[in-house]
Amino acid sequence: MARVLETFRQQQRKEDQGPYRFQRVTGWQTDTVAGAGYGNPIRPVGLIVSIFRPSDDATTFPFLVPSNHFAVVSLNQLAEMVQSILGEAQFAQECQTLADEVREALAQHAVVTHPVHGEVWAYEVDGFGNRHHMDDANVPSLLSLPYLGACGLNDPLYRRTRAFVLSQDNPYYFYGRAGDGVGGPHVGLEMIWPLGVTMRALTSNDEIEIAHCLRMLKGSHGGTGFMHESFHQDDPTRFTREWFAWANTLFGELILKLHRERPQLLRS
């Protein structure tokens, strides 16, 4: 955990680029990294650089906002654990200090104005004022912020961000005959990810919305009985990864949660 804290600090890149770079020859643009392997330029503002998204695609702007939120939550949890379990007050304070710094930097640099949805969280920023308006089905994502513990379900900033994510103002929100949901650039356009549909249900208190997600998940397995990485918006038999452990596990979590909290939705 001390190495994790050290890496987070290095990737704030306050003094230099840090020790990590990645670049390779590939025909897939997002499988390698711009800027000689360090990514596009950033201004050090206290956020942590993430050169790759959870999807394994390279970031456009290196401050990946959902991952920075996840870092804040994890650092707070780590501070609590090392204090209560190990009694290491100094290390706990270092974790808490970094969490507070990143949280403040998010509030200052990652809250931006969208022309339709107003004040929302950006997906990526660079500290220079540039921002990327999108979301990706892989977690951490903007949609998953309450699931991660970064905010409440009814937080006004999250609600506006969620409205953007689940609209066609998000360039990676796809809508077709087989369903609608968040995808991402990893497998291309028009491909909806069950991860995103499941996360939408996990972060909703609206039973109509949850039931809509359940119907899509039930109808999109393409005859396999499993959740896939993605399925085509118009044809669920066109999918990637016949058996995708991450999507199956998250789906299982949703079913257990609904069985405990809203069993009538499963019965109907």
N, C-alpha and C positions, 0 to 999 in steps of 0.2 A: 504493500500500500504506500510505503514511502516512495517507491519508484514511480507509482502512478501519480502521486502528488508532484514529484519532480518533473515527470513528463508533461503534465498539465502546465506547469510553470514554463517549461522550455517552449511549449507550443503557444504560449502567449506572445512569444517572439518580441519581447521588449527590447532586447539588446542585439540580437542577430537572428538568422534564419533557424537556428537550432540544428541538432545533429541528424535529423531525419529528412530524407528525400527519396523519391521513387519515380522512376521513369523506365519505360521499356518500349520496344518496337512492337506495334500491334496494329491491326486493321480496324480496331474498335476504338473510337476516339476517347470514350470515357474510361478506358482501361489503362490510360497513362495520364501523366500529370504535366501541366504547362509550367512555364517558368523554371526550366532546368530541373524539374522534379520537386520544386517547392510550392508550386501553385501560383495563381495570380497574386499580385501584390496586395498586401494588407497594411493598414495603419495600426500600430499597437494601441489598443484602447482598453485592454483588460480581458477581452474575450479569448477563447482557446481555439486555435486553428484545428479544423478537421479536413484533411485533404481528400478523404473519401467519405461518401455517404453510407448509411447502413445497407444500401442496395449494392455496394461495391462500385458505384459510379463515382468518378472524380467530381468534386465540388466545382461550381463555377466561381463563387466567392467563398474564400476559405473559412469564414466564420459561419459554421453551420448552426443555426439558431436552435433547433430542437436538441441537438447534442449538447449545446452549452446549458440548456435548461436541465438536461439529464445529469450533467456534471454537477450542477448546483445541488440537486436532490441527493446525489450519491455522496458528495462531500459532506453534506449535513448529516447523512446517515453514518458515514465513516467517523465523523467527529464524535457523534454520540456513542458509537461502539468502542472506540479506543479509549474514551473517557470512562465509560461505565464498566467495561470489561477489563481493560488493562491499566486504567488509572493514569494514562499518559496525557497529562493536561497540556503540555507544550505542543505535542503533535496534533491533538484535538483542536487547539487554538489555530494552528497553521491551516488545518483543513477548513475551519470556520471562516477564517480571514479570506481565503481564496474564494470560498463559496459566496461570501458577501460581495467581493470585488466583481465576480462574474455576474451576479444578479444585478448589481448596479449598472454594469456595462450593457447588459441586455436591455434594461429599461431605457438607457440613454441612446443606444445605437441600433437596436433591433425592432423598436416600435416605430412603424412607418405609416404613412397615409396612402391608402389605396383609393383610386379615383371613384370606385363604386361602393366599396365596403367601409370606407373611413379608416380609422386607426386600427391597425392589425399588427400581428407579428409577421415580419418577413421570414422567408425560409433560409436565406443566406444573405450576409452583408460583408463588407470589406473594411469598414471603419472610415472610408472616404466619403460615405454618403450613398454609395451604390447599393442596390438591393435586388433580390431575386424573388418575385412573387410566384410561388408554386407550392405544392406539397407532394410528397412521395409516399407511397403506401407502406414502405418499410419503416420500422420503428427504431429509434425515436423519429417522430414526425410531429408536425404542428397539431394534427388531429388527435394524437395520443397524449398531449400534455397533461390532461387530468389523470389518465391511466398511470402515467409515470410519477404522479404526485407533484407536478410542477405548478398546478393551479387547480381551482375548483371547477366543477362542471358549469356553474353559473357565473363564472368570472366574465364580466362584460367584454374585456379584451379578447378572451378566448372565444366567446360566442360570436363576435364579429369575424374573428379569424376562421372559425369553423364554418360560418356561412360562406366565406370566400372559398375555403377548401372544397366544400360540397356544392360548388357551382361551376358553371362552364367558364367563369372568369379564371379558374385554375386550369392552366393549359394541360394538366395531366389528370383531369376529371373527365371520364368517358361515359357516354350515355348511348345505349342501343337497345335492341329487342331482347337481349338476354339479361340486361340489368344496367345498373349505373354505379360508378364508384371510382375511387382513386387508383391510378396506376403509377407510372413512372417511366423514365426514359430507358430503363435497363433492358426491357424486352420490346420496346417500341410502342407506337401509338395504338389506340383502340383496344388495348389489353387491360382489363380490370383485374385487380389483385384481391383475392379473398382476404388477405391480411388487412387491407383497407376496409373492406365491408365489415369484417369482424370487429375491427377497432371502432368503426362508426357505431356499432351496436353496443360495444363495451362502454362508450362514452356518451350514451344517450339515456335520458329518463322518459323519452317519448315512446309509449308502447306501440304506436302505429309505425314509427320509424324502425324500432327494433324488429317488429314482425316483418316489415319490408326487407330488412337485411337477412332475416332467417329464410324467407322465401327465396331470395337470390342465392344464398349459400346452398340451400337444399337443391335448387334447380341448376346449379352450375358445375356439378361434379363430373359431367360428361360420361355418365355410366360407370365410373370407376369406384364410387363410394368414398372418395377421398377429396380433400381440399388440394387445389393446385397452386402453383406459383401465380399463374394468371390465366384468364380465359377471355376469349374474344367477346366484345360487347354485343355482337349479333349472333354468336354461335358458340355455346359452351363446350362443344366437342372439339373446338380448336383451343388447345391449352398448352402451357409449358409446365414441365415437371409433373409427371403423373402422380407422384407422391412427394409432398413438400412438408417436411417435419415441422417447420416453424408454423406454417399455416394450420396444420392439423392440430398442433398443440394449443395454439391460441383459440381455435374453434372449440376445442374441448373445454378450455377455461370459460368461454362464453356460455356453453351449455350448462356447466356446473353452476355458474353464477345465476343464470336464469332459473334453473331448477330450485335454487335456494330462495331467490327473491321474487320471481315472476313465473311460477310454474304454469299458470294458465296460458301463457304465450306458447309454451311447448305443446300443451294439450290441443291448442287450437290450430 
